[in-house]
Amino acid sequence: MTKVLIIGAGGVGNVVTQKCAQIREVFSEICLASRTKDKCDAIASSIAHPSLTTAQVDADQVKEMVALINDFQPNIVINVALPYQDLPIMDACLETGVNYLDTANYEPPDQAKFEYKWQWDYHERYKQAGIMAVLGCGFDPGVTGVFTAHALKHHFDEIHYLDIVDCNAGDHGHPFATNFNPEINIREITQKGKYYKNSNWVEVDPFSVHRSINYPEIGERESYLLYHEELESLVKHIPTIKRARFWMTFSESYLTHLRVLQNVGLTSIEPIEYEGHQIVPLQFLKAVLPIPSSLGENYEGKTSIGCHIRGVKDGKPKTYYIYNNCNHAEAYQEVGGQAVAYTTGVPAMLGALLVVTGKWKGEGVFNVEQLDPDPFLEKLGTYGLPWHELINNSQEFTD
C-alpha cells in the first residue's frame, strides 16, 4: 500500500493516473498535481479510485514542490511534466527523501539541447540520501533501454550494433499536429541528428539521413536519423556497442509543414518583441497547434517501436529484433488518450510499481538499462503493451 504523487496533467499524466488507479492494491493513494488544477480535476473526474486527490503546484518552484511532498508524503514522485522541470523536482525529492522517476531527460529552456549530464550529477547526493531516481522510463527512452538490457542478459555476450526504430503510422485527421508537447517535440526533431560510431559521436544535418524501414503489421515507412537521449546512456552502460542509431518516421506532409514553419521563424526559441511584449515563436506556435491530449478520439492506426540488435553469442554472430505495436483506437477506448501518450504512460507507471514493490532497488540515479529487465517485461504486456521478438530472423540492418 503506497502513495504516488504524479506531476503533470497532459496526455501522459492522464495515462499514468489511470493506470495507477487500476492497481489500487499497490497505489492505494494517488495525488495528481500540475500548474493548472482544473486539468487535474478533469482527469480525476473520469477515474474511479477511492483515494485520488488533485493539487496545484508550480513544478519550477522547489519550495512549492517540497511543501506538496511534505503534505502528501508519497513513496515516489512520477514526473511527467516538462523536461525543463526535471531538476527542481529532483531537488524537491532530494530535500524530502522521496524516490523519483521521469520519462525524459532535462532540457535547459533557453537551449534546444538534451543530455543526461545534469541529472547524472545527482547520483552521489541521491545515494547519500538513500533514495532512488529512475531516469527515462517512458517508451523511448525507457522500454527501448529495457529491451536492450533484456537482449544483453538473455541473447548476447556482446552487443555491437543497435538501431532503435520508432514508427507512428497513425492518422489523427489534422493537417499538422505533434503527438506530445509541440514545444518539446519540435525542439527535439529540428536539432542536429547524431549517432554513435566507434567511440565517437557523428553529427548530421536534420533529416539528411533517411532510409525505408519495414515495420511489423505496418509495412515500409521512410525513417529519419535523429539524436535521441537513450543513445547517450546506452553506449555508456553497454560499452561493447560499436554503433548506435535512432530512426523515426515522418510523412512528407509533416516535413513540408515543418519546413514552412522553420522558414518563417515559428520554430525559433529566440524571443522576439511583438506589440510591446517578448514572445518565443515556438511557444506561440504551441498555443495554436492542436493539444496532443485532444488527438485521441479519431486517431486511427498503430505505432511500432523496437530495437534491431546485432552482436555475438558463444562466438557466433546473432541478430535480434524486439518490438511493441500499439493501436491508437484501442488506447483511446481504454484511457481516452492516443497511443503515443499510452506507450509513455504505461512504462512510467510500471517503473514506479517496480520501485515501490522493491523489484527495482538502488540508491542513486539510474537509467533503466542498469536495472533488471525481467520483472519489467514480465508485466509490460499485462498492463497493455505486449512485446514480440525475432531471433536470427531480421535482416533489416545489415550495414
Helices and strands as residue ranges (DSSP letters): E 2-7, H 11-21, E 27-34, H 37-44, E 52-56, H 62-72, E 76-79, G 83-85, H 86-96, E 99-102, H 117-120, H 123-129, E 132-135, H 143-154, E 158-168, H 182-190, E 193-197, E 200-204, E 210-215, E 219-226, H 229-237, E 243-249, H 252-263, E 272-274, E 277-279, H 281-288, G 292-294, G 296-298, E 302-313, E 316-327, H 328-335, H 339-356, E 364-367, G 368-370, H 373-380, E 388-391
